[in-house]
Amino acid sequence: MTDRYAVIGNPVAHSKSPLIHAAFAWQTDEDIAYEALLAPLDGFAASVRSFVAAGGRGLNVTVPFKLEAWQLADQRSARAEAAKAVNTLIVTPQGLTGDNTDGVGLVRDITANLGVTLAGKRLLLLGAGGAARGAILPLLDAWPAALLIANRTAEKAHALAAEFAPQSQGAALSAASFEELAGRQFDIVINATSASLNDAAPNLPVGIYASGALAYDMMYGKGLTPFLHAAQAGCAMLADGLGMLVEQAAESFFLWRGVRPQTAPVLAWLRSEQA
């Protein structure tokens, strides 16, 4: 019998996840069906329980339900606990296991797809919300020399840095406001703010990009995002978050099926569709 999976969110019709997982299933010869599931804003838990009761085996969770998924999970992975958010639910005999594959998807896109090493690098993470929180532990696990969390409201950045300090693994973990970045340089700058959703870019000082630096936006769309458009004047390498989307999906697929799909052909296909 075909195993059922879905992405659940509100809105969700725009999601590329059904296309991505259909490609993964075809590639790996896994017998699954994957759909988009629109949940009422006040009915996430009920929608999940109904899906599971009907035989559902797992769910990807998108906005605005990642915190509710974290609360609903019966067990959580270490990276989900660190992120305080769940984007992947796995149905097990013991109940729902929650995981967060966003951060590992980000790291895998940067290191495997873009060929950029994180170890020993100076990283700047912009933002202190859920997207930034989910990225911190996987970034620290990649052994950077330093990770600075910057936010428009510096207090939020300092709180995040203090929370993750015990897991810094020797990296210099610090925080600052955007204004306090003046005079510093970074090898990799990752935009985890929601500014691109408002067709804007974080207001950053000039000169923050080191020679050969990568500017990475977790958002994606046709053409350059506002952050990448602003970064191109001083940055050698630009990347949006489409690869992160594919890589986090591949990690979810692996958690569900025990098979890791090849992401390169799927990403190349999505890029061609996006052009």
C-alpha positions in Angstrom: 0.0 0.0 0.0 1.3 3.5 -0.9 2.5 5.5 2.1 1.1 8.9 2.5 3.1 12.1 3.4 2.2 15.8 3.1 3.4 19.3 3.7 1.0 21.1 6.1 0.7 24.9 6.4 -1.4 28.0 5.8 -1.0 29.0 3.1 0.4 26.0 1.4 -0.7 25.9 -2.2 2.5 27.6 -3.3 4.7 24.9 -1.8 7.3 23.2 -4.0 7.5 20.3 -1.5 5.1 18.0 -3.5 7.1 18.4 -6.6 10.4 17.8 -4.8 9.2 14.7 -3.0 7.6 13.3 -6.1 11.0 13.6 -7.8 12.7 12.0 -4.8 10.2 9.1 -4.9 10.6 8.5 -8.6 14.4 8.6 -8.3 14.6 6.2 -5.3 11.6 4.0 -6.4 9.9 4.6 -3.1 6.1 4.0 -3.1 4.8 7.2 -1.6 2.1 9.8 -2.2 2.8 13.4 -1.1 0.3 16.2 -1.0 -0.2 19.7 0.2 -2.5 19.9 3.3 -4.1 23.3 4.2 -4.8 23.4 7.9 -7.0 26.0 9.6 -5.0 28.6 11.6 -6.8 27.3 14.7 -6.8 23.6 13.7 -3.2 22.4 13.2 -3.2 19.7 15.9 -6.6 18.4 14.7 -5.5 18.3 11.1 -2.3 16.3 12.0 -4.3 13.8 14.1 -6.8 13.3 11.3 -4.0 12.8 8.8 -2.3 10.2 11.0 -5.6 8.5 11.8 -6.1 8.1 8.0 -2.7 6.3 7.7 -0.4 9.2 7.2 3.3 8.4 7.8 4.9 11.8 8.1 4.5 15.5 7.6 6.6 18.5 6.6 5.5 21.6 8.5 5.7 25.1 7.2 4.5 28.5 8.3 2.9 29.3 10.7 2.9 25.9 12.4 6.5 25.0 13.3 6.2 26.0 16.9 2.9 24.2 17.3 4.5 21.1 15.7 7.3 21.3 18.3 4.7 21.4 21.1 2.7 18.6 19.5 5.6 16.1 19.1 5.9 13.3 21.6 9.6 13.1 21.1 12.0 15.6 19.6 15.5 15.5 18.2 18.4 17.5 19.7 18.3 19.9 16.7 14.5 20.4 17.1 15.0 21.2 20.8 17.7 23.7 19.9 15.5 25.3 17.2 12.4 25.3 19.4 10.6 24.5 16.1 9.7 21.3 14.1 9.5 21.2 10.4 9.4 17.4 10.1 7.0 15.0 11.9 7.6 11.2 11.8 4.8 8.8 12.8 6.3 6.0 15.0 4.7 3.4 17.2 5.7 5.6 20.1 3.9 8.6 18.7 5.0 11.7 16.8 8.8 12.4 16.6 9.6 16.0 15.7 12.8 17.0 13.9 14.1 20.2 12.3 16.0 19.7 9.0 16.2 23.4 8.0 19.7 24.0 9.5 21.2 20.9 8.2 19.7 21.7 4.8 21.4 25.1 4.9 24.8 23.7 5.8 24.6 20.9 3.2 23.6 23.4 0.5 26.6 25.7 1.3 29.1 22.9 1.7 28.0 20.3 -0.9 26.2 22.3 -3.6 28.2 25.5 -3.4 31.5 23.9 -2.4 32.1 26.4 0.4 33.9 25.2 3.6 32.4 26.5 6.9 35.2 25.2 9.1 37.5 27.9 10.2 35.4 30.7 8.6 34.0 33.9 10.1 30.2 33.6 9.9 27.7 36.4 10.2 24.1 35.3 10.8 21.5 38.1 10.3 18.3 37.8 12.3 17.3 36.4 15.7 13.9 34.8 14.8 12.9 31.2 14.2 14.9 30.8 10.9 18.1 32.0 12.6 17.5 29.8 15.7 17.2 26.7 13.6 20.5 27.4 11.8 22.7 28.1 14.8 23.4 24.6 16.0 24.1 23.1 12.6 26.4 26.0 11.8 28.3 25.5 15.1 28.6 21.8 14.3 30.5 22.7 11.1 33.3 24.2 13.3 33.5 27.8 12.1 36.2 30.0 13.7 33.5 32.5 14.7 29.8 33.0 14.5 28.3 36.4 15.1 24.5 36.8 15.4 23.3 40.3 14.4 19.8 41.7 14.7 18.1 45.0 14.4 17.2 44.6 18.0 20.5 43.7 19.6 19.0 42.3 22.8 17.5 39.4 20.9 20.8 38.5 19.3 22.6 38.6 22.6 19.9 36.3 24.2 20.4 33.8 21.4 24.2 33.9 21.7 24.0 33.3 25.4 21.6 30.4 25.0 23.8 28.6 22.5 27.2 29.5 24.2 27.4 26.0 25.9 27.3 24.4 22.4 29.7 26.7 20.6 32.4 23.9 20.4 35.2 26.4 20.5 33.8 28.9 18.0 33.8 32.5 19.1 30.1 33.1 19.5 29.0 36.7 19.8 26.1 39.1 19.1 25.7 42.7 17.8 23.3 45.2 16.3 23.5 45.9 12.6 25.2 49.2 13.3 27.9 47.5 15.4 29.1 45.5 12.4 30.9 48.5 11.0 34.6 47.8 10.7 34.3 44.0 10.8 34.5 41.5 7.9 33.1 38.1 7.4 33.7 35.2 5.0 30.0 34.0 4.9 27.0 36.2 5.6 23.6 34.5 5.9 20.4 36.4 5.8 17.8 34.7 8.1 15.7 37.9 8.5 12.2 38.2 7.0 13.2 41.5 5.2 13.0 39.9 1.7 9.3 39.2 2.3 8.8 42.9 2.5 10.9 43.6 -0.5 13.6 45.0 1.6 17.2 44.3 2.8 18.8 44.5 6.2 20.5 47.9 6.7 24.1 46.8 6.9 27.4 48.8 7.0 29.5 48.8 3.9 32.7 46.7 3.8 31.5 43.7 5.8 32.3 41.2 3.1 35.8 39.8 3.1 37.7 38.9 -0.1 35.9 35.9 -1.7 33.0 36.1 0.6 29.6 34.3 0.2 26.3 36.1 0.7 23.5 33.6 1.3 19.8 34.4 1.6 17.5 31.8 3.1 14.7 33.3 0.9 14.5 32.6 -2.8 12.6 33.8 -5.8 13.0 34.8 -9.4 16.1 36.9 -9.7 18.1 38.3 -6.9 16.4 38.9 -3.5 16.8 42.4 -2.1 19.5 41.2 0.3 21.5 39.6 -2.6 21.0 42.7 -4.8 22.5 44.8 -2.1 25.3 42.4 -1.5 26.5 42.0 -5.1 28.5 45.2 -5.1 30.9 43.9 -2.4 30.6 40.1 -2.6 32.2 37.5 -4.7 29.5 34.8 -4.4 25.7 35.0 -4.1 23.2 32.2 -3.3 19.6 32.1 -2.5 17.7 29.5 -0.4 16.4 27.2 -3.1 19.2 24.7 -2.5 18.4 24.8 1.2 14.8 24.0 0.4 15.8 20.9 -1.6 18.4 19.8 1.0 16.0 20.1 4.0 13.5 18.1 2.0 16.1 15.4 1.3 16.8 15.1 5.0 13.1 14.7 5.8 12.9 12.0 3.0 15.8 10.2 4.6 14.2 10.3 8.1 11.0 8.9 6.7 12.3 6.3 4.2 15.9 5.5 5.3 17.0 6.4 1.7 18.9 9.6 0.8 18.0 10.9 -2.6 20.3 12.7 -4.9 19.6 16.4 -4.7 21.6 17.9 -7.6 19.3 16.8 -10.4 16.2 18.0 -8.5 17.8 21.4 -7.7 18.9 21.8 -11.3 15.4 21.1 -12.5 13.9 23.6 -10.1 16.4 26.2 -11.2 15.4 25.7 -14.8 11.8 26.0 -13.9 12.6 29.2 -12.0 14.4 30.8 -14.9 
